[in-house]
Amino acid sequence: MSKQRILIIAPDPGTVALKIQTSTFADIPVTGLSDWDKGAAVLAKENFSVVVARKLSKHQSAEEFVRGIIQLAPKTPLILILPKKGGPSVLGALRAGASEILFEENLGGELVSTLEKYLFQGYGLLRKTSLDELFDYCFPVITTTDMDLLSLTVIEMFKESLGASFGVLFREQEGRGSGYAVVAAAGFPEDSLAGVFLLRFGGALVRMCGPAPTVFPADQLGSLHPEDEAILGENRTFFTIRFDLSPGSQMYAVLTMRGTPGIDVLDSPFLNFFYRQARFALLNAERSVQTQNLIYIDDLTKLYNSRYLNVVLDRELKRSERYRNFFSVLFMDVDFFKRVNDAYGHLVGSRVLVEVGAVLRSCVRETDTVVRYGGDEFVVLLVETNAEDALLVAERMRKMIECKTFGQDFGLAIRLTISIGIAAFPEHATTKQHLLNLADQAMYRGKESTRNVVYLATPQSVP
């Protein structure tokens, strides 16, 4: 689960490595080098979570030695080992940029706890305090409005900065039922486990999230089950923060850590600056999506139009490929709608379609998509919904249409029914066109039988 690494540069790297041969670091690779040229070459090419160093030459000052390492790895915490306390070497090393100085006499008792600070408790991010470092670090966030790319970048950067094992950025799903939708995830052995993690902890984590960083032990969410142990591993600390975007719109970032960040980490200029930049970037990306969506809005019903159906299907197929999600497509048609136009005129017919769309929209969550496909045909995409659950939603829609009286604004009492076909990914189809075709075929089975009915795609239709 962890991609952290330790580099030891010292005349006797094996001796230093022996002092950290504990279960705490069992899953973290350690590279030991006793040659400066080899160490410099490795630092120039590879990334490490922390560097532990002891001077290689008696003729080199501690300040020069530290400066050489910092030039090669300016964003990597450096723990310098010195032979004794006091002396100009300490001041010089700190002036050159050493993150921490340990002395030989205390090395056995302090090296493990110091490494834990930088690997598991987020202290590595305290190095990024200059304006140039803050700007450079945040540059990937402030230069994109692509929501998918931005979301993944934000959660990966939080994970990297805090030394977290894994993290997830997610939203609440409003409307029909409840739940949580993964926006982006990082560090899970399998991306699909992000959904499992939210299913278990999502509700409790949302209640704990606030607009400022919050850290709490996992057992504060209640007693952990054996399956929780499998998900969390050695991580027993949650880091949470809420992004308040447009009114009524929030995202939540949750990361799991093996250690507990101190108040100096949570209140650090870097973390607060990065949080603000991430929030503004997410807000701008959300506004960009809303603006782009205007070209996908049906003028009559204000639902999405058929152009948007291709966009949302492509998006969900990509998300399902990564997170192993599932979703369902409902294809529906108003029964005998031509009779409404013939009997009352197209003005009434148009108003009735608006009312039908409102009923359909009321039956689903905010994260689901309702599309006016054309004429009196509608398509609904239900995210993270299997065929069985989609059947329940479709039946609710059918009954609500059947029971509603339409056209009351015109003094009319029009009664309607709809026929609905359902196809689920990946149960019935794994491509966009096949999914739509199966849902359409299932709907026409209803149109050719009793109408006012819901049909699932048949297994025989799957190639």
Legacy VTK file of the C-alpha trace (Angstrom):
# vtk DataFile Version 3.0
C-alpha trace
ASCII
DATASET POLYDATA
POINTS 463 float
0.000 0.000 0.000
2.897 2.341 0.815
5.233 3.824 -1.800
7.438 5.569 0.743
11.198 5.095 0.631
14.150 5.901 2.888
17.638 6.781 1.638
20.626 6.488 3.982
23.859 8.247 2.983
26.576 7.509 5.516
30.013 5.906 5.833
28.251 2.979 7.560
24.693 2.847 6.126
24.194 -0.697 7.382
24.715 0.379 10.990
22.147 3.140 10.620
19.719 0.787 8.876
19.944 -1.685 11.777
18.525 0.958 14.106
15.291 1.137 12.096
14.772 -2.575 11.535
11.432 -2.573 13.325
7.957 -3.664 12.291
7.079 0.009 11.871
9.201 0.254 8.741
8.918 -3.336 7.549
7.035 -2.359 4.374
9.226 0.655 3.516
12.233 0.060 1.218
15.567 1.344 2.544
18.498 2.197 0.259
21.927 2.572 1.886
24.928 4.214 0.175
28.409 5.062 1.455
29.684 6.845 -1.662
28.795 10.487 -2.340
28.860 10.205 -6.130
26.485 7.235 -6.037
24.266 9.010 -3.530
24.135 12.143 -5.659
23.297 10.107 -8.756
20.446 8.328 -6.976
19.043 11.566 -5.532
19.129 13.181 -8.958
17.085 10.386 -10.548
14.812 8.989 -7.831
12.365 10.295 -5.227
12.608 9.435 -1.552
10.295 10.219 1.352
13.159 11.085 3.689
16.969 11.132 3.651
19.043 10.110 6.675
22.637 11.310 6.307
25.958 11.314 8.121
28.975 13.196 6.769
31.137 11.125 4.431
34.299 13.230 4.734
35.960 14.775 7.792
37.233 17.595 5.605
33.721 18.666 4.580
31.646 20.918 6.840
28.165 19.860 7.902
26.793 22.954 6.152
28.430 22.020 2.833
27.273 18.414 3.124
23.676 19.397 3.836
23.662 22.022 1.103
24.795 19.419 -1.424
21.903 17.102 -0.521
19.322 19.900 -0.439
20.358 21.071 -3.904
19.623 17.597 -5.267
16.424 16.979 -3.262
15.075 20.357 -2.097
11.638 19.032 -1.139
12.804 15.927 0.726
13.147 16.032 4.529
16.752 15.558 5.631
17.678 14.054 9.004
21.351 14.755 9.720
23.354 12.690 12.207
26.133 14.571 14.028
28.707 13.133 16.448
28.056 15.501 19.375
25.889 18.358 20.544
26.852 21.985 20.178
29.438 23.518 17.924
29.181 25.481 14.674
28.253 22.358 12.678
24.744 22.363 14.186
24.028 25.961 13.225
25.548 25.494 9.795
23.489 22.376 9.101
20.261 24.101 10.155
21.158 27.163 8.083
21.734 24.934 5.045
18.282 23.382 5.365
18.482 20.228 7.505
15.011 19.299 8.739
16.204 17.568 11.892
19.523 16.976 13.642
20.172 13.881 15.747
23.283 13.103 17.779
25.092 9.799 17.995
24.502 9.408 21.721
20.718 9.526 21.274
20.447 7.900 17.875
19.049 4.578 19.067
16.208 6.194 20.928
15.347 9.045 18.562
15.850 7.882 14.973
12.717 5.697 14.838
10.418 8.350 16.314
11.903 11.044 14.087
11.379 8.968 10.960
7.799 8.291 12.041
7.206 12.059 12.182
8.274 12.554 8.583
6.857 9.349 7.149
3.539 9.030 8.986
2.685 12.319 10.689
2.931 14.862 7.872
5.974 16.776 9.104
7.590 16.557 5.693
5.214 19.168 4.350
6.533 21.756 6.831
9.578 22.170 4.583
7.399 23.774 1.912
7.067 27.196 3.501
8.633 29.667 1.060
6.442 31.480 -1.449
8.282 29.904 -4.358
7.828 26.389 -2.944
4.145 26.978 -2.217
3.499 28.318 -5.704
5.442 25.547 -7.426
3.694 22.885 -5.383
0.228 24.267 -6.095
0.891 24.914 -9.800
-0.680 21.608 -11.015
-3.849 22.485 -9.081
-4.321 26.096 -10.136
-3.717 25.494 -13.838
-6.530 23.083 -14.727
-10.318 23.205 -14.783
-10.702 19.576 -15.826
-12.635 18.213 -12.839
-11.472 14.600 -13.225
-7.781 15.529 -13.530
-7.999 18.174 -10.821
-9.739 15.881 -8.322
-7.137 13.155 -8.761
-4.311 15.695 -8.451
-5.739 17.153 -5.242
-6.127 13.826 -3.444
-2.723 12.573 -4.629
-1.025 15.771 -3.434
-2.726 15.570 -0.039
-1.558 11.957 0.212
2.008 12.846 -0.742
2.206 15.855 1.568
0.870 14.092 4.639
2.578 10.762 4.040
-0.862 9.135 4.050
-1.383 5.543 2.934
-4.508 6.167 0.872
-7.149 8.802 0.375
-10.455 9.486 -1.325
-12.254 12.620 -2.527
-16.008 12.100 -2.589
-19.470 13.676 -2.629
-22.736 12.883 -0.958
-25.490 11.602 -3.223
-28.787 13.367 -2.636
-32.303 12.402 -3.666
-33.415 8.791 -3.988
-31.829 6.845 -1.186
-28.448 8.010 0.028
-24.820 7.203 -0.451
-21.467 8.563 -1.503
-19.849 8.854 -4.909
-16.081 8.529 -5.383
-14.723 11.572 -7.217
-11.071 10.466 -7.060
-8.962 8.033 -5.055
-5.256 7.426 -4.490
-3.189 4.761 -2.790
-5.741 1.929 -2.595
-4.365 -1.474 -3.671
-7.336 -1.570 -6.035
-9.337 1.528 -6.989
-12.571 -0.376 -6.460
-11.785 -0.535 -2.724
-12.470 3.211 -2.477
-16.177 2.458 -2.843
-15.965 -0.283 -0.212
-14.210 2.138 2.131
-16.975 4.752 1.695
-19.696 2.172 2.100
-18.258 1.304 5.506
-17.117 4.691 6.795
-18.679 7.360 4.537
-21.557 8.431 6.772
-19.460 8.736 9.918
-16.673 10.560 8.073
-19.044 13.144 6.615
-20.259 13.948 10.113
-16.674 14.452 11.258
-15.603 16.607 8.291
-15.369 20.367 8.662
-13.890 23.284 6.683
-10.680 23.008 8.705
-8.367 19.974 8.912
-9.529 17.428 11.482
-7.603 14.409 12.755
-9.064 11.643 14.898
-8.424 7.953 15.666
-10.299 5.328 13.671
-11.914 3.853 16.751
-13.738 7.155 17.271
-16.058 5.989 14.493
-17.062 2.969 16.568
-15.804 -0.551 17.095
-13.778 -1.852 14.170
-14.856 -5.128 12.574
-12.433 -7.734 11.200
-13.236 -6.584 7.662
-12.304 -3.033 8.703
-8.876 -4.283 9.719
-8.408 -5.616 6.197
-9.291 -2.229 4.707
-7.289 -0.046 7.106
-4.231 -2.207 7.601
-1.891 -0.420 10.032
-3.646 2.915 9.548
-5.449 4.074 12.648
-5.789 7.817 12.022
-8.185 9.695 9.750
-7.393 13.118 8.306
-10.508 14.869 6.987
-11.363 18.183 5.408
-14.464 19.533 3.664
-14.450 21.706 0.562
-17.430 24.056 0.507
-17.965 24.893 -3.160
-21.116 26.493 -4.581
-24.140 26.725 -2.236
-25.270 23.226 -1.352
-22.238 21.628 -2.990
-19.472 20.022 -0.921
-16.636 17.608 -1.480
-14.905 15.679 1.261
-11.260 14.628 1.388
-10.375 11.748 3.718
-6.923 10.253 4.138
-5.756 7.399 6.329
-2.454 7.665 8.189
-0.303 5.464 10.359
0.674 8.390 12.581
-1.060 11.458 13.966
-0.114 14.933 12.665
0.516 17.517 15.351
-1.048 20.949 15.575
2.031 22.479 13.935
1.275 20.371 10.848
-2.463 21.070 10.800
-1.881 24.817 11.235
1.099 24.963 8.888
1.182 27.706 6.199
1.650 25.039 3.550
-1.415 22.992 4.435
-3.662 26.035 4.759
-2.382 27.575 1.544
-2.769 24.322 -0.365
-6.277 23.788 0.995
-7.381 27.255 -0.137
-5.877 26.804 -3.579
-7.489 23.360 -3.953
-10.887 24.697 -2.874
-10.798 27.598 -5.351
-9.616 25.285 -8.128
-12.422 22.793 -7.420
-14.945 25.644 -7.311
-13.738 26.973 -10.674
-13.805 23.485 -12.171
-17.361 22.978 -10.936
-18.431 26.305 -12.446
-16.729 25.355 -15.696
-18.686 22.091 -15.761
-21.914 23.984 -15.085
-21.162 26.414 -17.909
-20.325 23.618 -20.331
-23.513 21.843 -19.350
-25.601 24.725 -20.684
-25.051 23.452 -24.232
-26.403 20.119 -23.078
-29.688 21.410 -21.644
-32.993 20.715 -23.360
-34.746 24.054 -23.977
-38.208 22.716 -23.149
-37.828 20.494 -20.091
-34.507 21.918 -18.766
-33.311 18.333 -18.448
-30.155 17.212 -20.217
-30.387 16.618 -23.971
-29.276 13.671 -26.076
-25.837 15.203 -26.726
-25.099 15.017 -23.029
-26.088 11.361 -22.860
-22.961 10.426 -24.828
-20.805 12.541 -22.522
-22.162 11.056 -19.303
-22.074 7.493 -20.616
-18.426 7.881 -21.649
-17.620 9.312 -18.227
-19.343 6.531 -16.310
-17.734 3.842 -18.447
-14.293 5.292 -17.633
-15.123 5.559 -13.946
-16.473 2.018 -13.916
-13.331 0.740 -15.589
-11.188 2.305 -12.867
-13.336 1.899 -9.756
-15.312 -1.172 -10.881
-18.543 0.720 -10.440
-21.823 -0.335 -11.997
-24.709 1.661 -13.369
-28.016 1.219 -15.146
-29.725 2.879 -18.096
-33.503 3.326 -18.242
-35.027 3.972 -21.673
-38.647 5.134 -21.540
-41.447 6.390 -23.748
-44.789 8.003 -22.860
-47.570 5.676 -24.029
-49.899 7.071 -26.722
-48.510 10.575 -26.318
-49.608 11.495 -29.840
-53.187 11.431 -28.559
-52.393 14.322 -26.192
-51.112 16.487 -29.041
-54.012 15.528 -31.275
-56.643 16.199 -28.609
-55.272 19.306 -26.877
-52.621 20.780 -29.189
-48.855 21.011 -29.054
-48.796 23.779 -26.431
-50.488 21.480 -23.916
-48.357 18.568 -25.131
-45.175 20.522 -24.467
-46.314 21.460 -20.985
-47.150 17.832 -20.221
-43.626 16.777 -21.253
-42.188 19.312 -18.803
-44.339 17.788 -16.051
-43.275 14.256 -16.994
-39.627 15.308 -16.812
-40.174 16.816 -13.351
-41.687 13.556 -12.100
-38.739 11.548 -13.407
-36.250 13.977 -11.879
-37.955 13.691 -8.488
-37.425 9.923 -8.464
-33.628 9.979 -8.678
-30.575 11.343 -6.877
-28.596 14.457 -7.726
-25.792 12.287 -9.078
-28.134 10.491 -11.500
-28.846 11.921 -14.947
-32.225 12.462 -16.602
-32.172 13.088 -20.358
-34.884 14.085 -22.778
-33.805 11.854 -25.615
-36.220 13.281 -28.158
-39.953 13.835 -28.505
-41.620 11.938 -25.688
-38.647 9.620 -25.047
-36.491 9.937 -21.928
-33.324 8.191 -20.747
-32.184 7.990 -17.117
-28.696 6.956 -16.023
-28.523 5.650 -12.443
-24.963 5.609 -11.090
-23.805 2.786 -8.828
-27.143 1.042 -9.348
-27.511 -2.595 -10.378
-30.389 -4.048 -12.389
-32.343 -5.120 -9.320
-32.269 -1.655 -7.764
-32.909 -0.005 -11.129
-36.084 -2.082 -11.423
-37.325 -0.584 -8.143
-36.616 2.954 -9.358
-38.325 2.296 -12.692
-41.412 0.898 -10.966
-41.556 4.000 -8.788
-41.421 6.172 -11.889
-44.091 4.151 -13.639
-46.469 4.327 -10.684
-45.930 8.054 -10.120
-46.674 8.812 -13.790
-49.721 6.545 -13.690
-51.118 8.258 -10.564
-50.439 11.881 -11.516
-52.930 14.173 -13.223
-51.262 16.244 -15.946
-52.281 19.528 -17.587
-53.952 21.033 -14.543
-52.557 24.482 -15.439
-54.871 24.331 -18.477
-57.824 23.058 -16.455
-57.326 19.536 -17.777
-57.035 16.150 -16.097
-54.838 14.132 -18.442
-53.771 10.641 -17.346
-50.636 9.044 -18.779
-48.547 5.892 -18.528
-44.989 5.071 -19.575
-43.134 1.968 -20.725
-39.589 1.520 -19.433
-36.704 -0.704 -20.521
-33.646 -1.325 -18.331
-30.113 -2.413 -19.179
-27.339 -2.574 -16.568
-23.560 -2.274 -16.843
-21.804 -4.684 -16.781
-24.584 -7.214 -16.209
-26.213 -6.783 -19.609
-23.652 -4.899 -21.704
-20.166 -3.395 -21.468
-20.290 -0.840 -24.293
-22.261 2.371 -24.620
-24.139 1.509 -27.784
-24.970 -2.032 -26.735
-26.286 -0.765 -23.403
-28.584 1.772 -25.090
-29.750 -0.759 -27.657
-30.681 -3.315 -25.002
-32.559 -0.740 -22.917
-34.383 0.442 -26.051
-35.269 -3.123 -27.037
-36.564 -3.846 -23.538
-38.746 -0.744 -23.707
-40.214 -1.803 -27.060
-41.085 -5.178 -25.620
-43.311 -3.236 -23.243
-44.731 -1.083 -26.019
-45.634 -4.207 -27.997
-47.305 -5.912 -25.017
-49.441 -4.196 -22.373
-47.629 -0.837 -22.175
-47.440 0.834 -18.749
-44.823 -1.772 -17.854
-41.119 -2.180 -16.958
-38.911 -4.739 -18.694
-35.312 -5.745 -18.003
-32.962 -6.497 -20.875
-32.913 -10.245 -21.470
-29.732 -12.311 -21.048
-30.321 -13.697 -24.530
-29.654 -10.263 -25.958
-26.094 -10.257 -24.670
-23.595 -11.420 -27.302
LINES 1 464
463 0 1 2 3 4 5 6 7 8 9 10 11 12 13 14 15 16 17 18 19 20 21 22 23 24 25 26 27 28 29 30 31 32 33 34 35 36 37 38 39 40 41 42 43 44 45 46 47 48 49 50 51 52 53 54 55 56 57 58 59 60 61 62 63 64 65 66 67 68 69 70 71 72 73 74 75 76 77 78 79 80 81 82 83 84 85 86 87 88 89 90 91 92 93 94 95 96 97 98 99 100 101 102 103 104 105 106 107 108 109 110 111 112 113 114 115 116 117 118 119 120 121 122 123 124 125 126 127 128 129 130 131 132 133 134 135 136 137 138 139 140 141 142 143 144 145 146 147 148 149 150 151 152 153 154 155 156 157 158 159 160 161 162 163 164 165 166 167 168 169 170 171 172 173 174 175 176 177 178 179 180 181 182 183 184 185 186 187 188 189 190 191 192 193 194 195 196 197 198 199 200 201 202 203 204 205 206 207 208 209 210 211 212 213 214 215 216 217 218 219 220 221 222 223 224 225 226 227 228 229 230 231 232 233 234 235 236 237 238 239 240 241 242 243 244 245 246 247 248 249 250 251 252 253 254 255 256 257 258 259 260 261 262 263 264 265 266 267 268 269 270 271 272 273 274 275 276 277 278 279 280 281 282 283 284 285 286 287 288 289 290 291 292 293 294 295 296 297 298 299 300 301 302 303 304 305 306 307 308 309 310 311 312 313 314 315 316 317 318 319 320 321 322 323 324 325 326 327 328 329 330 331 332 333 334 335 336 337 338 339 340 341 342 343 344 345 346 347 348 349 350 351 352 353 354 355 356 357 358 359 360 361 362 363 364 365 366 367 368 369 370 371 372 373 374 375 376 377 378 379 380 381 382 383 384 385 386 387 388 389 390 391 392 393 394 395 396 397 398 399 400 401 402 403 404 405 406 407 408 409 410 411 412 413 414 415 416 417 418 419 420 421 422 423 424 425 426 427 428 429 430 431 432 433 434 435 436 437 438 439 440 441 442 443 444 445 446 447 448 449 450 451 452 453 454 455 456 457 458 459 460 461 462
